[in-house]
Amino acid sequence: MDDNKVKKGSLVIVSGPSGVGKSTICKTVVDRLKDVELSVSLTTRPRSNSETDGQDYWFISEDEFRKKVAAGGFLEHAEVFGHLYGTPRDKVEQMLDAGKTVILEIDVQGARQVKALYPDAVMIFILPPTAKVLAERLKDRGRDDLDTAEERLDGASAEIAAAWQYYEQMVINEDLQQAVDECVQIIRNARAESEDK
């Protein structure tokens, strides 16, 4: 590739506890910004009725997933609440080579793996306004049984504590439109900075 012809894209990592609204924020940001793509993760968890394979996640078997791990097919992968999740290396690298800004919606442990590979990645953590609001959102989502919902809530406090240590940008999702606006501005600022380099 000719370095002075095509500018390589950039990575934006978006994390936050389950139920905080990451997916909605990421999809809205992609709709608002030109040349921004959302990476679709692979997972071994069952597909919910509201999800579309290849759009929300690529749903694959555990055996397929482990073969991809062995082949080095992921930028990051992790086990979360008993299911495997991973970011496909080839698809992300194709988008970056095309000059796109790529959003990875991943958890804190995955974010740290990617940041080690891409030190310039912008890291945004989405916070709930309160723990009570997060609990209500998880309940309203209706995706989990009671035990899993409890587990997600317990995990949220550990994730939030880790986020203060590793993330440059923290966005509170109290008002969805405001949270989207903040994320759009963070990405625009990061793009402007990388163009100045």
N, C-alpha and C positions, 0 to 999 in steps of 0.2 A: 504494500500500500504506500502511496506517495504521501509523506507526512504533511506537506504543505498544501495539499488539495482538500482533504477531508478532515475536519476537526472531529476527534473522537468524542463520543458522548460522555455523559456523566451519570453517576449513580446517586440516588436519593433513597435512604433507608427510612421506612416509616414503621414504628413499633408502638405497642401499647397493649394494655390488658384486654382480654376477651371482653367483648360487649361495649368497648369504648367508642366504636364508630369508625375504626380505621378503614375498613373496606369502603364505606360510603364516602369518606373524605378522599381517599385515593382515587376512586372512580370519578368524583366530581372535579378533582384537580386535573386529571387526564382530559376530561371534557373541556376544561377551560384553557389549557395551555397547548400550544402547537409543539410538535416534536417531542411529546412526552408519552411514554408507553408504560403500562403496568405489567411487570413480570408476573406470569401465572405459575404458581408453585405446584409441585407434585405432592400428593398426600396419599396415605394408606387409609385415612379415615373414611367412613361411609359417607356417601353423598346425601345431603338433605333434599327434601322435595323441592325447595326453592332454588337449588343450585344447578348450574349447567356445567357439564364436563368440558374442560378446555377454556372456559370463561372465568369461572370462580376458582377452580383448581383443576389440575389433571388428576383424576382419581385412578390409582393403580394398585396392584397387589403388593403385599409386603415383599414377595419374592422378586418381582420386577424392580422394586425400589432398591433392594439390597444389591442387585446386579449393577444398577447404575452407580451406587456408592463405590463398589469395587472397581468400576471402570473410570472413576474420577469424574463422573457426570454432573456433580453438584458444586456450586460455589459455596454452599453451606447446607447442612442438613441437621435435623435434631429430632428427638422424640419429645413430643409435647402431649401430655394427658393420654399416654398410651398409644399414640399414633405417630407415624413418621411424616415429616414435612421436609421438602428440599427445594432449593432454587436451581433450575436447570442452567448449567454453565453455558452450553452452546447457544441457547436462545438469547440470553442476556448479552453475550459477547457479540452476537450478530447485530443486536439493536445498538450497542455502543459503537461498533464499527460503522454503522450507518449514521452516526452523529446524534443519536437520540439521547434524551434524558430518560433514564430507566428508573422507575420506582419499584423498590422491593418492599413488600409488606411482609415483614418477618419478625420473629421474636428476638429478645435481647441476646440470647446465646448465639443465634444465627447472625445477628448484626455484628457482633464482635468478630466472628469468623470472616465476614465480608470486609469489614473495616481493615483487618490485617492484610487482605489482598488488595484493597482499594483505599489507601489512606486518605484520598481526597473526597471520599463519599460523604455526603451531607446526611447527618443523622437527626431525625425528628422523632420525638416521643410524644404520643397523644395521651393526655391525662384526662380522667373523669373529673367533673367538678367536685364530687365527693364520693366516698366509698358507698354510701347509701344509694346514690344515683346509679352507680355501676351495678349494684346488686339488682336494682329494679330493671335496668336495661337487659341484664342477663336473663332475668325471669321472663320479661316480655318477649324476648327472642324465642323462647320455647324450644330451643335446640337441644338442651341438655336435661338429663335426669337430675334429681336433687343432689346426689353425691358428686356428680361432675361439676354442677354449678358451684357447689361449696369448694371443690378443689380449685376451680378457676378463680374464685374470690381469694382463696388463700394464696394462690400463685401471684395474684395481682399486686399484693403489697410487696412481695420480694422483687418482682419486676420493676415496680416504681422506684424502689430503693436503689436498685442497680442502675436504672436509667439516669438518675441524678449524677452518677459517677461517669457514665460513658457518652451521654448524648449532649450535643451542643445546643439543640433547640427543643424547647418544651412548649407544647400547645395544649391548652385546656379546651376540651370539647363540651362547653356548656351550651353555646349557640353554634349550631352546625355551620351556618354561613360565615360566621366570624372565624371559626377554626379553619375552614377551607381558604378564606382570604389570607390568613396568616401563613398557611402552608404554601400557597401560590407565591406570596411575597418572599418567603425564605428561598424557594427554588429560583425565582427571578434574580434575587440578590446573588445567589451562588453562581448562576450562569454568567452574570455580569462580571463577577470577580474572576472566573476562569477565563473569560474572553480578554480581560486586562492583562493576564499573565503572559 
